Amino acid sequence: MSRARSAQPDPRDTLRSGLPDRYLTPDDIAEMFGVPLETVYQWRKKRTGPPGFRIGKHVRYDPAEVQTYVKQRKSVDRAAA
């Protein structure tokens, strides 16, 4: 029997309330930003999204670096407006 999706905390809420105690997965990033998973992989390939790193064959994201990335994007958008 599979676990219910609601058993997992929403990664967006975790980043708003503080840093999670685990590294984020590409699925977490896709859900946080409301984009397809393939977009997350393209960001990584093009080095345009939040910085990730590999643990073996798995890509993970440090929540602190994702938060920094969001702050940088916000400041760039404000400066352009």
GUPADREN-434605 format. One line per 8 residues: number of its first residue (from 1); their letters; for each residue x, y, z of N, C-alpha, C. Coordinates in nm, 2 decimals. Last residue first. Layout:
NUM	A	X:Y:Z:X:Y:Z:X:Y:Z | ... .
END
This chain:
81	AAARDVSK	1.21:4.62:-1.28:1.08:4.68:-1.29:1.09:4.83:-1.29 | 1.46:4.53:-1.23:1.42:4.54:-1.37:1.29:4.61:-1.39 | 1.47:4.51:-0.96:1.56:4.61:-1.02:1.52:4.63:-1.17 | 1.29:4.30:-0.92:1.26:4.44:-0.87:1.35:4.54:-0.94 | 1.43:4.09:-1.03:1.30:4.13:-1.09:1.26:4.27:-1.04 | 1.65:4.08:-0.86:1.67:4.11:-1.01:1.54:4.16:-1.07 | 1.53:4.01:-0.62:1.60:4.14:-0.63:1.62:4.18:-0.78 | 1.42:3.76:-0.68:1.33:3.87:-0.65:1.40:4.00:-0.66 .
73	RQKVYTQV	1.66:3.62:-0.73:1.56:3.63:-0.84:1.47:3.75:-0.81 | 1.76:3.62:-0.47:1.84:3.68:-0.58:1.74:3.71:-0.70 | 1.57:3.47:-0.33:1.60:3.61:-0.29:1.67:3.69:-0.40 | 1.60:3.23:-0.46:1.47:3.30:-0.46:1.49:3.44:-0.43 | 1.87:3.16:-0.38:1.83:3.18:-0.52:1.70:3.26:-0.54 | 1.83:3.14:-0.10:1.92:3.24:-0.16:1.89:3.27:-0.30 | 1.67:2.91:-0.10:1.62:3.03:-0.05:1.70:3.15:-0.10 | 1.85:2.73:-0.21:1.73:2.75:-0.28:1.67:2.88:-0.23 .
65	EAPDYRVH	2.04:2.73:0.00:2.08:2.78:-0.14:1.96:2.81:-0.22 | 1.89:2.61:0.20:1.95:2.75:0.22:1.99:2.81:0.09 | 1.84:2.35:0.10:1.73:2.45:0.12:1.78:2.59:0.13 | 2.02:2.21:-0.15:2.03:2.26:-0.01:1.92:2.37:0.00 | 1.91:1.94:-0.34:1.92:2.09:-0.33:1.93:2.12:-0.19 | 2.03:1.66:-0.54:1.97:1.72:-0.42:2.00:1.87:-0.42 | 2.02:1.38:-0.75:2.04:1.53:-0.74:1.96:1.58:-0.62 | 2.18:1.07:-0.75:2.07:1.15:-0.71:2.11:1.30:-0.70 .
57	KGIRFGPP	2.39:0.90:-0.78:2.32:0.93:-0.90:2.20:1.03:-0.87 | 2.58:1.05:-0.53:2.57:0.93:-0.62:2.50:0.97:-0.75 | 2.45:1.33:-0.51:2.48:1.23:-0.41:2.47:1.10:-0.49 | 2.51:1.64:-0.66:2.48:1.50:-0.68:2.53:1.43:-0.55 | 2.33:1.96:-0.63:2.45:1.87:-0.63:2.41:1.73:-0.63 | 2.21:2.28:-0.75:2.20:2.14:-0.70:2.33:2.07:-0.69 | 2.10:2.61:-0.74:2.21:2.52:-0.75:2.18:2.38:-0.68 | 1.81:2.70:-0.92:1.88:2.69:-0.80:1.99:2.59:-0.81 .
49	GTRKKRWQ	1.88:2.76:-1.28:1.79:2.75:-1.16:1.87:2.74:-1.03 | 2.07:2.76:-1.47:1.99:2.88:-1.46:1.90:2.88:-1.34 | 2.23:2.56:-1.60:2.28:2.63:-1.48:2.20:2.77:-1.46 | 2.13:2.39:-1.78:2.17:2.52:-1.83:2.23:2.61:-1.72 | 2.08:2.17:-1.61:2.16:2.15:-1.73:2.22:2.29:-1.78 | 1.90:2.28:-1.43:2.03:2.23:-1.38:2.12:2.22:-1.50 | 1.69:2.35:-1.60:1.75:2.45:-1.53:1.89:2.41:-1.48 | 1.62:2.09:-1.68:1.67:2.18:-1.78:1.74:2.30:-1.71 .
41	YVTELPVG	1.51:1.99:-1.44:1.63:1.92:-1.50:1.70:2.01:-1.60 | 1.29:2.16:-1.41:1.40:2.16:-1.31:1.53:2.10:-1.36 | 1.15:2.08:-1.64:1.20:2.21:-1.63:1.31:2.22:-1.53 | 1.07:1.82:-1.57:1.17:1.84:-1.68:1.23:1.98:-1.68 | 0.87:1.87:-1.38:1.00:1.82:-1.33:1.11:1.84:-1.44 | 0.70:2.19:-1.43:0.72:2.04:-1.46:0.86:2.00:-1.41 | 0.64:2.41:-1.15:0.69:2.38:-1.29:0.70:2.23:-1.31 | 0.61:2.52:-0.90:0.49:2.50:-0.99:0.53:2.48:-1.13 .
33	FMEAIDDP	0.80:2.55:-0.71:0.79:2.65:-0.81:0.68:2.63:-0.91 | 0.75:2.32:-0.55:0.77:2.45:-0.49:0.74:2.56:-0.59 | 0.76:2.11:-0.74:0.64:2.14:-0.67:0.64:2.28:-0.61 | 1.03:2.12:-0.82:0.92:2.13:-0.92:0.79:2.17:-0.85 | 1.15:2.07:-0.57:1.17:2.20:-0.64:1.06:2.22:-0.74 | 1.06:1.81:-0.52:1.03:1.92:-0.43:1.04:2.05:-0.50 | 1.18:1.67:-0.74:1.03:1.68:-0.73:0.99:1.79:-0.63 | 1.45:1.70:-0.67:1.40:1.77:-0.79:1.25:1.78:-0.79 .
25	TLYRDPLG	1.46:1.74:-0.31:1.47:1.66:-0.43:1.42:1.74:-0.55 | 1.64:1.89:-0.04:1.53:1.88:-0.13:1.56:1.80:-0.26 | 1.77:1.76:0.27:1.79:1.82:0.13:1.67:1.80:0.05 | 1.61:1.84:0.58:1.66:1.74:0.48:1.69:1.82:0.35 | 1.48:2.00:0.76:1.60:1.93:0.81:1.64:1.82:0.71 | 1.41:2.32:0.61:1.38:2.18:0.64:1.50:2.11:0.69 | 1.40:2.65:0.75:1.47:2.55:0.66:1.44:2.41:0.70 | 1.08:2.82:0.77:1.22:2.79:0.81:1.28:2.68:0.72 .
17	SRLTDRPD	0.84:2.87:0.65:0.85:2.87:0.80:0.99:2.85:0.85 | 0.89:2.86:0.38:0.84:2.98:0.43:0.86:2.99:0.59 | 0.99:2.60:0.35:1.08:2.71:0.32:1.02:2.84:0.38 | 0.75:2.46:0.42:0.88:2.44:0.49:0.97:2.55:0.47 | 0.57:2.53:0.22:0.55:2.57:0.36:0.67:2.56:0.44 | 0.69:2.40:0.00:0.68:2.55:0.00:0.65:2.60:0.14 | 0.68:2.13:0.06:0.81:2.20:0.07:0.80:2.35:0.06 | 0.44:1.99:0.27:0.46:2.07:0.15:0.59:2.15:0.16 .
9	PQASRARS	0.52:1.67:0.41:0.50:1.81:0.42:0.52:1.89:0.29 | 0.33:1.37:0.34:0.46:1.45:0.31:0.43:1.60:0.33 | 0.08:1.29:0.35:0.16:1.26:0.47:0.30:1.34:0.46 | -0.05:1.34:0.11:-0.07:1.44:0.22:0.02:1.41:0.34 | -0.01:1.10:-0.03:0.07:1.22:-0.06:0.06:1.33:0.05 | 0.00:0.80:0.16:-0.08:0.91:0.10:0.01:1.03:0.08 | 0.20:0.52:0.05:0.17:0.63:0.15:0.09:0.74:0.08 | 0.06:0.22:-0.09:0.14:0.34:-0.09:0.10:0.44:0.01 .
1	M	0.08:-0.12:0.00:0.00:0.00:0.00:0.09:0.12:0.00 .
END
